[in-house]
Amino acid sequence: MLNKQLPMDQAPNVFDHYTHNMKFALGSLAEGFAVYVCHPEDDDCRLWSPEEIEDCEGHLFLITELAS
């Protein structure tokens, strides 16, 4: 897929970052980024507070676009 040219509306977000690092997720939320917890068999769930992130320690986090 790296060699395939996609239209802009179908291109992956180049700012997406996956991590298991809870401190990175907390810092990203504080900087205004959207933070999601990834579920392998369900939709990703947006986290809105540091407490929600802390409750998901050990899970995979997705850090993406600046939250609006």
All heavy atoms as TSV, in Angstrom:
chain	resi	resn	atom	element	x	y	z
A	1	MET	N	N	0.818	-1.196	0.000
A	1	MET	CA	C	0.000	0.000	0.000
A	1	MET	C	C	0.861	1.259	0.000
A	1	MET	O	O	0.430	2.301	-0.424
A	1	MET	CB	C	-0.928	0.006	1.201
A	1	MET	CG	C	-1.822	1.217	1.225
A	1	MET	SD	S	-3.130	1.017	2.402
A	1	MET	CE	C	-3.289	2.670	2.946
A	2	LEU	N	N	2.083	1.189	0.459
A	2	LEU	CA	C	2.923	2.379	0.494
A	2	LEU	C	C	3.177	2.950	-0.891
A	2	LEU	O	O	3.354	4.145	-1.029
A	2	LEU	CB	C	4.252	2.064	1.183
A	2	LEU	CG	C	4.171	1.781	2.672
A	2	LEU	CD1	C	5.546	1.402	3.196
A	2	LEU	CD2	C	3.627	2.967	3.429
A	3	ASN	N	N	3.195	2.097	-1.896
A	3	ASN	CA	C	3.465	2.576	-3.253
A	3	ASN	C	C	2.203	3.022	-3.974
A	3	ASN	O	O	2.280	3.606	-5.029
A	3	ASN	CB	C	4.152	1.475	-4.069
A	3	ASN	CG	C	5.514	1.161	-3.513
A	3	ASN	OD1	O	6.177	2.037	-2.974
A	3	ASN	ND2	N	5.929	-0.085	-3.625
A	4	LYS	N	N	1.058	2.758	-3.406
A	4	LYS	CA	C	-0.199	3.114	-4.047
A	4	LYS	C	C	-0.561	4.562	-3.718
A	4	LYS	O	O	-0.545	4.963	-2.571
A	4	LYS	CB	C	-1.303	2.177	-3.565
A	4	LYS	CG	C	-2.621	2.417	-4.268
A	4	LYS	CD	C	-3.658	1.426	-3.788
A	4	LYS	CE	C	-4.976	1.692	-4.476
A	4	LYS	NZ	N	-6.028	0.823	-3.973
A	5	GLN	N	N	-0.871	5.329	-4.734
A	5	GLN	CA	C	-1.274	6.723	-4.548
A	5	GLN	C	C	-2.765	6.782	-4.264
A	5	GLN	O	O	-3.579	6.313	-5.042
A	5	GLN	CB	C	-0.945	7.523	-5.817
A	5	GLN	CG	C	-1.044	9.005	-5.666
A	5	GLN	CD	C	0.093	9.582	-4.835
A	5	GLN	OE1	O	1.077	8.928	-4.571
A	5	GLN	NE2	N	-0.050	10.808	-4.433
A	6	LEU	N	N	-3.136	7.321	-3.119
A	6	LEU	CA	C	-4.547	7.427	-2.741
A	6	LEU	C	C	-5.029	8.863	-2.907
A	6	LEU	O	O	-4.261	9.796	-2.703
A	6	LEU	CB	C	-4.735	7.019	-1.284
A	6	LEU	CG	C	-4.458	5.573	-0.930
A	6	LEU	CD1	C	-4.535	5.377	0.576
A	6	LEU	CD2	C	-5.432	4.655	-1.623
A	7	PRO	N	N	-6.311	9.039	-3.260
A	7	PRO	CA	C	-6.873	10.394	-3.259
A	7	PRO	C	C	-6.789	10.987	-1.861
A	7	PRO	O	O	-6.804	10.257	-0.859
A	7	PRO	CB	C	-8.334	10.172	-3.672
A	7	PRO	CG	C	-8.391	8.812	-4.253
A	7	PRO	CD	C	-7.265	8.027	-3.658
A	8	MET	N	N	-6.686	12.284	-1.752
A	8	MET	CA	C	-6.514	12.945	-0.456
A	8	MET	C	C	-7.608	12.588	0.541
A	8	MET	O	O	-7.355	12.455	1.718
A	8	MET	CB	C	-6.442	14.466	-0.625
A	8	MET	CG	C	-5.116	14.945	-1.184
A	8	MET	SD	S	-3.701	14.448	-0.189
A	8	MET	CE	C	-3.929	15.435	1.262
A	9	ASP	N	N	-8.851	12.415	0.069
A	9	ASP	CA	C	-9.930	12.108	0.999
A	9	ASP	C	C	-9.886	10.656	1.494
A	9	ASP	O	O	-10.602	10.296	2.420
A	9	ASP	CB	C	-11.294	12.418	0.376
A	9	ASP	CG	C	-11.594	11.580	-0.855
A	9	ASP	OD1	O	-10.640	11.072	-1.485
A	9	ASP	OD2	O	-12.777	11.438	-1.176
A	10	GLN	N	N	-9.005	9.826	0.906
A	10	GLN	CA	C	-8.869	8.441	1.345
A	10	GLN	C	C	-7.497	8.164	1.960
A	10	GLN	O	O	-7.238	7.055	2.416
A	10	GLN	CB	C	-9.077	7.494	0.169
A	10	GLN	CG	C	-10.471	7.524	-0.385
A	10	GLN	CD	C	-10.611	6.606	-1.586
A	10	GLN	OE1	O	-9.737	5.811	-1.899
A	10	GLN	NE2	N	-11.735	6.712	-2.271
A	11	ALA	N	N	-6.633	9.157	1.966
A	11	ALA	CA	C	-5.283	8.962	2.501
A	11	ALA	C	C	-5.337	8.804	4.011
A	11	ALA	O	O	-6.146	9.438	4.682
A	11	ALA	CB	C	-4.409	10.157	2.123
A	12	PRO	N	N	-4.472	7.937	4.553
A	12	PRO	CA	C	-4.440	7.797	6.010
A	12	PRO	C	C	-3.936	9.082	6.654
A	12	PRO	O	O	-3.185	9.843	6.051
A	12	PRO	CB	C	-3.466	6.645	6.241
A	12	PRO	CG	C	-2.644	6.583	5.010
A	12	PRO	CD	C	-3.503	7.113	3.894
A	13	ASN	N	N	-4.357	9.314	7.873
A	13	ASN	CA	C	-3.906	10.492	8.612
A	13	ASN	C	C	-2.434	10.303	8.946
A	13	ASN	O	O	-2.076	9.392	9.684
A	13	ASN	CB	C	-4.745	10.651	9.877
A	13	ASN	CG	C	-4.427	11.922	10.624
A	13	ASN	OD1	O	-3.413	12.556	10.407
A	13	ASN	ND2	N	-5.308	12.292	11.525
A	14	VAL	N	N	-1.573	11.153	8.433
A	14	VAL	CA	C	-0.135	10.997	8.652
A	14	VAL	C	C	0.262	11.344	10.073
A	14	VAL	O	O	1.392	11.118	10.467
A	14	VAL	CB	C	0.685	11.847	7.647
A	14	VAL	CG1	C	0.478	11.346	6.232
A	14	VAL	CG2	C	0.333	13.305	7.765
A	15	PHE	N	N	-0.658	11.864	10.858
A	15	PHE	CA	C	-0.353	12.236	12.233
A	15	PHE	C	C	-0.777	11.160	13.236
A	15	PHE	O	O	-0.589	11.328	14.423
A	15	PHE	CB	C	-1.018	13.570	12.586
A	15	PHE	CG	C	-0.549	14.688	11.714
A	15	PHE	CD1	C	-1.377	15.196	10.733
A	15	PHE	CD2	C	0.721	15.225	11.846
A	15	PHE	CE1	C	-0.946	16.230	9.903
A	15	PHE	CE2	C	1.157	16.243	11.025
A	15	PHE	CZ	C	0.321	16.743	10.053
A	16	ASP	N	N	-1.355	10.060	12.769
A	16	ASP	CA	C	-1.750	8.986	13.673
A	16	ASP	C	C	-0.525	8.353	14.316
A	16	ASP	O	O	0.483	8.118	13.662
A	16	ASP	CB	C	-2.529	7.910	12.926
A	16	ASP	CG	C	-3.932	8.346	12.564
A	16	ASP	OD1	O	-4.327	9.459	12.944
A	16	ASP	OD2	O	-4.632	7.572	11.892
A	17	HIS	N	N	-0.617	8.095	15.601
A	17	HIS	CA	C	0.475	7.472	16.338
A	17	HIS	C	C	-0.123	6.452	17.298
A	17	HIS	O	O	-1.033	6.779	18.055
A	17	HIS	CB	C	1.267	8.530	17.117
A	17	HIS	CG	C	2.395	7.957	17.904
A	17	HIS	ND1	N	3.594	7.632	17.333
A	17	HIS	CD2	C	2.488	7.629	19.208
A	17	HIS	CE1	C	4.404	7.143	18.260
A	17	HIS	NE2	N	3.746	7.117	19.407
A	18	TYR	N	N	0.369	5.228	17.240
A	18	TYR	CA	C	-0.091	4.166	18.134
A	18	TYR	C	C	0.952	3.937	19.215
A	18	TYR	O	O	2.151	3.902	18.933
A	18	TYR	CB	C	-0.312	2.868	17.352
A	18	TYR	CG	C	-1.489	2.938	16.403
A	18	TYR	CD1	C	-1.327	3.372	15.097
A	18	TYR	CD2	C	-2.756	2.585	16.834
A	18	TYR	CE1	C	-2.410	3.443	14.236
A	18	TYR	CE2	C	-3.843	2.644	15.977
A	18	TYR	CZ	C	-3.659	3.075	14.675
A	18	TYR	OH	O	-4.732	3.149	13.832
A	19	THR	N	N	0.503	3.762	20.450
A	19	THR	CA	C	1.426	3.570	21.560
A	19	THR	C	C	0.740	2.825	22.706
A	19	THR	O	O	-0.480	2.908	22.850
A	19	THR	CB	C	1.976	4.918	22.078
A	19	THR	OG1	O	2.946	4.676	23.094
A	19	THR	CG2	C	0.887	5.819	22.618
A	20	HIS	N	N	1.535	2.123	23.492
A	20	HIS	CA	C	1.057	1.537	24.742
A	20	HIS	C	C	1.457	2.419	25.925
A	20	HIS	O	O	1.126	2.119	27.062
A	20	HIS	CB	C	1.643	0.131	24.951
A	20	HIS	CG	C	0.968	-0.908	24.125
A	20	HIS	ND1	N	1.435	-1.298	22.897
A	20	HIS	CD2	C	-0.161	-1.629	24.350
A	20	HIS	CE1	C	0.644	-2.226	22.401
A	20	HIS	NE2	N	-0.344	-2.449	23.268
A	21	ASN	N	N	2.152	3.506	25.649
A	21	ASN	CA	C	2.698	4.386	26.682
A	21	ASN	C	C	1.605	5.320	27.206
A	21	ASN	O	O	1.194	6.262	26.534
A	21	ASN	CB	C	3.868	5.181	26.099
A	21	ASN	CG	C	4.594	6.003	27.120
A	21	ASN	OD1	O	4.000	6.552	28.031
A	21	ASN	ND2	N	5.897	6.107	26.945
A	22	MET	N	N	1.154	5.044	28.425
A	22	MET	CA	C	0.080	5.837	29.014
A	22	MET	C	C	0.506	7.286	29.231
A	22	MET	O	O	-0.278	8.209	29.029
A	22	MET	CB	C	-0.379	5.222	30.331
A	22	MET	CG	C	-1.561	5.943	30.949
A	22	MET	SD	S	-2.071	5.277	32.520
A	22	MET	CE	C	-0.677	5.678	33.538
A	23	LYS	N	N	1.759	7.517	29.632
A	23	LYS	CA	C	2.222	8.889	29.858
A	23	LYS	C	C	2.223	9.687	28.560
A	23	LYS	O	O	1.905	10.874	28.557
A	23	LYS	CB	C	3.607	8.884	30.500
A	23	LYS	CG	C	3.568	8.418	31.932
A	23	LYS	CD	C	4.928	8.509	32.580
A	23	LYS	CE	C	4.840	8.020	34.019
A	23	LYS	NZ	N	6.127	8.108	34.699
A	24	PHE	N	N	2.564	9.032	27.447
A	24	PHE	CA	C	2.505	9.706	26.148
A	24	PHE	C	C	1.061	10.070	25.805
A	24	PHE	O	O	0.782	11.170	25.319
A	24	PHE	CB	C	3.108	8.811	25.061
A	24	PHE	CG	C	3.217	9.481	23.726
A	24	PHE	CD1	C	4.315	10.257	23.411
A	24	PHE	CD2	C	2.211	9.343	22.785
A	24	PHE	CE1	C	4.414	10.880	22.174
A	24	PHE	CE2	C	2.297	9.966	21.554
A	24	PHE	CZ	C	3.406	10.738	21.251
A	25	ALA	N	N	0.134	9.157	26.083
A	25	ALA	CA	C	-1.286	9.427	25.817
A	25	ALA	C	C	-1.787	10.581	26.681
A	25	ALA	O	O	-2.509	11.458	26.197
A	25	ALA	CB	C	-2.110	8.168	26.061
A	26	LEU	N	N	-1.384	10.597	27.951
A	26	LEU	CA	C	-1.796	11.690	28.842
A	26	LEU	C	C	-1.236	13.029	28.362
A	26	LEU	O	O	-1.945	14.039	28.348
A	26	LEU	CB	C	-1.331	11.413	30.268
A	26	LEU	CG	C	-2.083	10.308	31.010
A	26	LEU	CD1	C	-1.332	9.907	32.266
A	26	LEU	CD2	C	-3.494	10.745	31.330
A	27	GLY	N	N	0.026	13.047	27.978
A	27	GLY	CA	C	0.641	14.276	27.476
A	27	GLY	C	C	-0.003	14.751	26.187
A	27	GLY	O	O	-0.191	15.950	25.976
A	28	SER	N	N	-0.354	13.805	25.329
A	28	SER	CA	C	-1.007	14.162	24.063
A	28	SER	C	C	-2.376	14.783	24.307
A	28	SER	O	O	-2.743	15.768	23.666
A	28	SER	CB	C	-1.136	12.923	23.176
A	28	SER	OG	O	0.133	12.410	22.859
A	29	LEU	N	N	-3.119	14.222	25.253
A	29	LEU	CA	C	-4.423	14.791	25.600
A	29	LEU	C	C	-4.251	16.213	26.131
A	29	LEU	O	O	-4.981	17.124	25.732
A	29	LEU	CB	C	-5.129	13.916	26.637
A	29	LEU	CG	C	-6.517	14.384	27.053
A	29	LEU	CD1	C	-7.517	14.185	25.920
A	29	LEU	CD2	C	-6.983	13.643	28.296
A	30	ALA	N	N	-3.250	16.404	26.981
A	30	ALA	CA	C	-2.996	17.738	27.540
A	30	ALA	C	C	-2.611	18.742	26.457
A	30	ALA	O	O	-2.896	19.932	26.582
A	30	ALA	CB	C	-1.896	17.655	28.602
A	31	GLU	N	N	-1.983	18.258	25.373
A	31	GLU	CA	C	-1.593	19.126	24.261
A	31	GLU	C	C	-2.737	19.367	23.289
A	31	GLU	O	O	-2.589	20.118	22.330
A	31	GLU	CB	C	-0.400	18.520	23.514
A	31	GLU	CG	C	0.879	18.527	24.318
A	31	GLU	CD	C	1.424	19.929	24.543
A	31	GLU	OE1	O	1.327	20.765	23.621
A	31	GLU	OE2	O	1.934	20.184	25.648
A	32	GLY	N	N	-3.875	18.726	23.507
A	32	GLY	CA	C	-5.042	18.963	22.659
A	32	GLY	C	C	-5.274	17.930	21.578
A	32	GLY	O	O	-6.155	18.105	20.744
A	33	PHE	N	N	-4.505	16.842	21.569
A	33	PHE	CA	C	-4.720	15.789	20.585
A	33	PHE	C	C	-5.873	14.892	21.010
A	33	PHE	O	O	-6.180	14.777	22.200
A	33	PHE	CB	C	-3.453	14.946	20.409
A	33	PHE	CG	C	-2.377	15.647	19.659
A	33	PHE	CD1	C	-1.440	16.417	20.328
A	33	PHE	CD2	C	-2.301	15.556	18.282
A	33	PHE	CE1	C	-0.447	17.088	19.646
A	33	PHE	CE2	C	-1.307	16.216	17.588
A	33	PHE	CZ	C	-0.380	16.989	18.260
A	34	ALA	N	N	-6.506	14.265	20.040
A	34	ALA	CA	C	-7.554	13.289	20.325
A	34	ALA	C	C	-6.881	11.966	20.679
A	34	ALA	O	O	-5.954	11.531	20.004
A	34	ALA	CB	C	-8.466	13.118	19.114
A	35	VAL	N	N	-7.348	11.330	21.750
A	35	VAL	CA	C	-6.787	10.061	22.204
A	35	VAL	C	C	-7.902	9.018	22.202
A	35	VAL	O	O	-8.992	9.263	22.722
A	35	VAL	CB	C	-6.182	10.197	23.623
A	35	VAL	CG1	C	-5.637	8.856	24.102
A	35	VAL	CG2	C	-5.098	11.262	23.651
A	36	TYR	N	N	-7.614	7.878	21.612
A	36	TYR	CA	C	-8.558	6.763	21.551
A	36	TYR	C	C	-7.906	5.532	22.163
A	36	TYR	O	O	-6.695	5.371	22.094
A	36	TYR	CB	C	-8.924	6.426	20.095
A	36	TYR	CG	C	-9.663	7.523	19.379
A	36	TYR	CD1	C	-8.984	8.609	18.819
A	36	TYR	CD2	C	-11.041	7.469	19.248
A	36	TYR	CE1	C	-9.666	9.619	18.166
A	36	TYR	CE2	C	-11.736	8.471	18.580
A	36	TYR	CZ	C	-11.039	9.541	18.041
A	36	TYR	OH	O	-11.726	10.537	17.391
A	37	VAL	N	N	-8.711	4.649	22.739
A	37	VAL	CA	C	-8.235	3.332	23.142
A	37	VAL	C	C	-8.708	2.362	22.061
A	37	VAL	O	O	-9.854	2.442	21.598
A	37	VAL	CB	C	-8.726	2.928	24.555
A	37	VAL	CG1	C	-10.229	2.812	24.625
A	37	VAL	CG2	C	-8.055	1.643	25.012
A	38	CYS	N	N	-7.805	1.497	21.635
A	38	CYS	CA	C	-8.102	0.566	20.545
A	38	CYS	C	C	-8.589	-0.762	21.099
A	38	CYS	O	O	-7.998	-1.313	22.030
A	38	CYS	CB	C	-6.859	0.343	19.699
A	38	CYS	SG	S	-6.220	1.854	18.973
A	39	HIS	N	N	-9.675	-1.251	20.520
A	39	HIS	CA	C	-10.245	-2.546	20.882
A	39	HIS	C	C	-10.175	-3.442	19.656
A	39	HIS	O	O	-10.690	-3.077	18.601
A	39	HIS	CB	C	-11.700	-2.404	21.328
A	39	HIS	CG	C	-11.876	-1.556	22.543
A	39	HIS	ND1	N	-11.544	-1.993	23.804
A	39	HIS	CD2	C	-12.344	-0.295	22.698
A	39	HIS	CE1	C	-11.802	-1.044	24.677
A	39	HIS	NE2	N	-12.288	0.004	24.039
A	40	PRO	N	N	-9.550	-4.621	19.768
A	40	PRO	CA	C	-9.390	-5.472	18.585
A	40	PRO	C	C	-10.694	-5.962	17.978
A	40	PRO	O	O	-10.780	-6.148	16.773
A	40	PRO	CB	C	-8.547	-6.645	19.088
A	40	PRO	CG	C	-8.588	-6.585	20.566
A	40	PRO	CD	C	-8.966	-5.191	20.960
A	41	GLU	N	N	-11.718	-6.153	18.782
A	41	GLU	CA	C	-12.975	-6.688	18.254
A	41	GLU	C	C	-14.130	-5.694	18.332
A	41	GLU	O	O	-15.287	-6.067	18.204
A	41	GLU	CB	C	-13.336	-7.969	19.013
A	41	GLU	CG	C	-12.409	-9.116	18.666
A	41	GLU	CD	C	-12.011	-9.928	19.880
A	41	GLU	OE1	O	-12.684	-9.809	20.917
A	41	GLU	OE2	O	-11.022	-10.658	19.774
A	42	ASP	N	N	-13.804	-4.425	18.553
A	42	ASP	CA	C	-14.840	-3.406	18.680
A	42	ASP	C	C	-14.285	-2.098	18.123
A	42	ASP	O	O	-13.101	-1.986	17.824
A	42	ASP	CB	C	-15.227	-3.240	20.149
A	42	ASP	CG	C	-16.623	-2.657	20.334
A	42	ASP	OD1	O	-17.276	-2.342	19.323
A	42	ASP	OD2	O	-17.046	-2.518	21.486
A	43	ASP	N	N	-15.134	-1.094	17.997
A	43	ASP	CA	C	-14.685	0.209	17.520
A	43	ASP	C	C	-13.769	0.864	18.551
A	43	ASP	O	O	-13.890	0.632	19.754
A	43	ASP	CB	C	-15.880	1.137	17.282
A	43	ASP	CG	C	-16.728	0.678	16.111
A	43	ASP	OD1	O	-16.200	-0.036	15.231
A	43	ASP	OD2	O	-17.920	1.037	16.082
A	44	ASP	N	N	-12.833	1.682	18.056
A	44	ASP	CA	C	-11.995	2.464	18.956
A	44	ASP	C	C	-12.877	3.449	19.722
A	44	ASP	O	O	-13.885	3.925	19.210
A	44	ASP	CB	C	-10.934	3.227	18.175
A	44	ASP	CG	C	-9.974	2.299	17.451
A	44	ASP	OD1	O	-9.945	1.103	17.782
A	44	ASP	OD2	O	-9.249	2.771	16.565
A	45	CYS	N	N	-12.495	3.738	20.952
A	45	CYS	CA	C	-13.308	4.582	21.823
A	45	CYS	C	C	-12.514	5.832	22.203
A	45	CYS	O	O	-11.396	5.728	22.708
A	45	CYS	CB	C	-13.687	3.787	23.067
A	45	CYS	SG	S	-14.699	4.696	24.226
A	46	ARG	N	N	-13.083	6.993	21.958
A	46	ARG	CA	C	-12.409	8.252	22.298
A	46	ARG	C	C	-12.392	8.447	23.805
A	46	ARG	O	O	-13.374	8.193	24.501
A	46	ARG	CB	C	-13.123	9.428	21.632
A	46	ARG	CG	C	-12.520	10.774	21.977
A	46	ARG	CD	C	-12.089	11.511	20.782
A	46	ARG	NE	N	-11.450	12.772	21.135
A	46	ARG	CZ	C	-11.735	13.925	20.577
A	46	ARG	NH1	N	-12.646	13.988	19.639
A	46	ARG	NH2	N	-11.092	15.001	20.931
A	47	LEU	N	N	-11.241	8.876	24.305
A	47	LEU	CA	C	-11.073	9.149	25.727
A	47	LEU	C	C	-11.003	10.660	25.913
A	47	LEU	O	O	-10.270	11.350	25.205
A	47	LEU	CB	C	-9.803	8.474	26.247
A	47	LEU	CG	C	-9.736	6.969	26.009
A	47	LEU	CD1	C	-8.387	6.417	26.434
A	47	LEU	CD2	C	-10.866	6.256	26.732
A	48	TRP	N	N	-11.740	11.169	26.885
A	48	TRP	CA	C	-11.882	12.606	27.048
A	48	TRP	C	C	-11.184	13.166	28.279
A	48	TRP	O	O	-11.095	14.380	28.431
A	48	TRP	CB	C	-13.363	12.975	27.106
A	48	TRP	CG	C	-14.078	12.655	25.820
A	48	TRP	CD1	C	-14.754	11.511	25.525
A	48	TRP	CD2	C	-14.152	13.469	24.660
A	48	TRP	NE1	N	-15.260	11.573	24.249
A	48	TRP	CE2	C	-14.903	12.778	23.685
A	48	TRP	CE3	C	-13.654	14.732	24.338
A	48	TRP	CZ2	C	-15.173	13.294	22.434
A	48	TRP	CZ3	C	-13.935	15.252	23.078
A	48	TRP	CH2	C	-14.675	14.537	22.141
A	49	SER	N	N	-10.694	12.307	29.168
A	49	SER	CA	C	-10.099	12.813	30.403
A	49	SER	C	C	-8.891	11.967	30.797
A	49	SER	O	O	-8.762	10.805	30.386
A	49	SER	CB	C	-11.128	12.780	31.533
A	49	SER	OG	O	-11.392	11.438	31.909
A	50	PRO	N	N	-8.007	12.530	31.617
A	50	PRO	CA	C	-6.864	11.757	32.117
A	50	PRO	C	C	-7.318	10.508	32.882
A	50	PRO	O	O	-6.668	9.458	32.791
A	50	PRO	CB	C	-6.140	12.735	33.038
A	50	PRO	CG	C	-6.525	14.092	32.541
A	50	PRO	CD	C	-7.928	13.938	32.030
A	51	GLU	N	N	-8.417	10.601	33.597
A	51	GLU	CA	C	-8.912	9.451	34.357
A	51	GLU	C	C	-9.297	8.301	33.433
A	51	GLU	O	O	-9.036	7.133	33.736
A	51	GLU	CB	C	-10.117	9.859	35.223
A	51	GLU	CG	C	-9.773	10.822	36.340
A	51	GLU	CD	C	-9.642	12.282	35.890
A	51	GLU	OE1	O	-10.098	12.643	34.769
A	51	GLU	OE2	O	-9.059	13.065	36.652
A	52	GLU	N	N	-9.920	8.632	32.293
A	52	GLU	CA	C	-10.285	7.590	31.333
A	52	GLU	C	C	-9.035	6.919	30.776
A	52	GLU	O	O	-9.010	5.701	30.594
A	52	GLU	CB	C	-11.118	8.178	30.192
A	52	GLU	CG	C	-12.519	8.568	30.586
A	52	GLU	CD	C	-13.308	9.127	29.424
A	52	GLU	OE1	O	-12.780	9.960	28.672
A	52	GLU	OE2	O	-14.474	8.710	29.287
A	53	ILE	N	N	-8.005	7.702	30.489
A	53	ILE	CA	C	-6.759	7.140	29.974
A	53	ILE	C	C	-6.128	6.230	31.027
A	53	ILE	O	O	-5.691	5.113	30.726
A	53	ILE	CB	C	-5.788	8.253	29.542
A	53	ILE	CG1	C	-6.350	8.985	28.311
A	53	ILE	CG2	C	-4.394	7.687	29.246
A	53	ILE	CD1	C	-5.577	10.207	27.892
A	54	GLU	N	N	-6.082	6.689	32.267
A	54	GLU	CA	C	-5.498	5.891	33.341
A	54	GLU	C	C	-6.251	4.581	33.541
A	54	GLU	O	O	-5.644	3.549	33.850
A	54	GLU	CB	C	-5.452	6.702	34.628
A	54	GLU	CG	C	-4.442	7.833	34.561
A	54	GLU	CD	C	-4.573	8.846	35.685
A	54	GLU	OE1	O	-5.518	8.732	36.507
A	54	GLU	OE2	O	-3.726	9.757	35.749
A	55	ASP	N	N	-7.562	4.590	33.346
A	55	ASP	CA	C	-8.364	3.374	33.461
A	55	ASP	C	C	-8.046	2.369	32.349
A	55	ASP	O	O	-8.364	1.188	32.474
A	55	ASP	CB	C	-9.860	3.693	33.425
A	55	ASP	CG	C	-10.357	4.362	34.699
A	55	ASP	OD1	O	-9.636	4.311	35.728
A	55	ASP	OD2	O	-11.458	4.943	34.659
A	56	CYS	N	N	-7.421	2.828	31.275
A	56	CYS	CA	C	-7.114	1.968	30.131
A	56	CYS	C	C	-5.628	1.596	30.072
A	56	CYS	O	O	-5.139	1.168	29.026
A	56	CYS	CB	C	-7.526	2.656	28.836
A	56	CYS	SG	S	-9.302	2.914	28.699
A	57	GLU	N	N	-4.929	1.753	31.164
A	57	GLU	CA	C	-3.503	1.429	31.193
A	57	GLU	C	C	-3.284	-0.002	30.682
A	57	GLU	O	O	-4.026	-0.917	31.013
A	57	GLU	CB	C	-2.953	1.554	32.608
A	57	GLU	CG	C	-1.461	1.315	32.687
A	57	GLU	CD	C	-0.888	1.580	34.056
A	57	GLU	OE1	O	-1.672	1.759	35.013
A	57	GLU	OE2	O	0.327	1.605	34.172
A	58	GLY	N	N	-2.262	-0.166	29.838
A	58	GLY	CA	C	-1.949	-1.467	29.271
A	58	GLY	C	C	-2.583	-1.715	27.919
A	58	GLY	O	O	-2.217	-2.659	27.225
A	59	HIS	N	N	-3.529	-0.873	27.521
A	59	HIS	CA	C	-4.158	-1.004	26.213
A	59	HIS	C	C	-3.378	-0.202	25.174
A	59	HIS	O	O	-2.525	0.616	25.503
A	59	HIS	CB	C	-5.603	-0.500	26.263
A	59	HIS	CG	C	-6.520	-1.413	26.979
A	59	HIS	ND1	N	-6.648	-1.412	28.351
A	59	HIS	CD2	C	-7.362	-2.369	26.531
A	59	HIS	CE1	C	-7.530	-2.318	28.719
A	59	HIS	NE2	N	-7.983	-2.917	27.618
A	60	LEU	N	N	-3.717	-0.422	23.926
A	60	LEU	CA	C	-3.130	0.332	22.830
A	60	LEU	C	C	-3.902	1.632	22.658
A	60	LEU	O	O	-5.140	1.630	22.583
A	60	LEU	CB	C	-3.185	-0.482	21.535
A	60	LEU	CG	C	-2.558	0.153	20.304
A	60	LEU	CD1	C	-1.057	0.338	20.504
A	60	LEU	CD2	C	-2.833	-0.699	19.081
A	61	PHE	N	N	-3.168	2.743	22.600
A	61	PHE	CA	C	-3.766	4.060	22.403
A	61	PHE	C	C	-3.487	4.538	20.984
A	61	PHE	O	O	-2.422	4.290	20.438
A	61	PHE	CB	C	-3.182	5.093	23.386
A	61	PHE	CG	C	-3.460	4.792	24.824
A	61	PHE	CD1	C	-2.489	4.248	25.622
A	61	PHE	CD2	C	-4.711	5.063	25.376
A	61	PHE	CE1	C	-2.735	3.971	26.961
A	61	PHE	CE2	C	-4.962	4.791	26.714
A	61	PHE	CZ	C	-3.978	4.241	27.507
A	62	LEU	N	N	-4.435	5.256	20.420
A	62	LEU	CA	C	-4.272	5.943	19.144
A	62	LEU	C	C	-4.311	7.441	19.429
A	62	LEU	O	O	-5.275	7.936	20.003
A	62	LEU	CB	C	-5.379	5.556	18.169
A	62	LEU	CG	C	-5.541	6.434	16.921
A	62	LEU	CD1	C	-4.299	6.394	16.061
A	62	LEU	CD2	C	-6.768	6.017	16.134
A	63	ILE	N	N	-3.247	8.137	19.039
A	63	ILE	CA	C	-3.185	9.590	19.147
A	63	ILE	C	C	-3.370	10.120	17.733
A	63	ILE	O	O	-2.671	9.718	16.807
A	63	ILE	CB	C	-1.812	10.055	19.690
A	63	ILE	CG1	C	-1.357	9.219	20.891
A	63	ILE	CG2	C	-1.829	11.536	19.979
A	63	ILE	CD1	C	-2.272	9.205	22.062
A	64	THR	N	N	-4.298	11.055	17.578
A	64	THR	CA	C	-4.591	11.535	16.232
A	64	THR	C	C	-4.819	13.035	16.232
A	64	THR	O	O	-4.449	13.715	17.180
A	64	THR	CB	C	-5.766	10.731	15.617
A	64	THR	OG1	O	-5.883	11.047	14.236
A	64	THR	CG2	C	-7.065	10.977	16.326
A	65	GLU	N	N	-5.436	13.546	15.197
A	65	GLU	CA	C	-5.588	14.976	14.923
A	65	GLU	C	C	-5.851	15.813	16.171
A	65	GLU	O	O	-6.299	15.290	17.185
A	65	GLU	CB	C	-6.705	15.191	13.911
A	65	GLU	CG	C	-8.118	15.221	14.510
A	65	GLU	CD	C	-8.717	13.879	14.876
A	65	GLU	OE1	O	-8.206	12.837	14.455
A	65	GLU	OE2	O	-9.719	13.875	15.603
A	66	LEU	N	N	-5.584	17.082	16.057
A	66	LEU	CA	C	-5.877	17.989	17.170
A	66	LEU	C	C	-7.368	17.978	17.441
A	66	LEU	O	O	-8.186	18.030	16.523
A	66	LEU	CB	C	-5.426	19.410	16.845
A	66	LEU	CG	C	-3.918	19.616	16.848
A	66	LEU	CD1	C	-3.572	21.021	16.386
A	66	LEU	CD2	C	-3.355	19.392	18.248
A	67	ALA	N	N	-7.712	17.859	18.685
A	67	ALA	CA	C	-9.121	17.829	19.072
A	67	ALA	C	C	-9.748	19.202	18.848
A	67	ALA	O	O	-9.091	20.216	18.986
A	67	ALA	CB	C	-9.251	17.434	20.546
A	68	SER	N	N	-11.010	19.187	18.472
A	68	SER	CA	C	-11.693	20.465	18.260
A	68	SER	C	C	-12.800	20.658	19.263
A	68	SER	O	O	-13.173	19.812	19.978
A	68	SER	CB	C	-12.235	20.549	16.843
A	68	SER	OG	O	-12.910	19.399	16.478
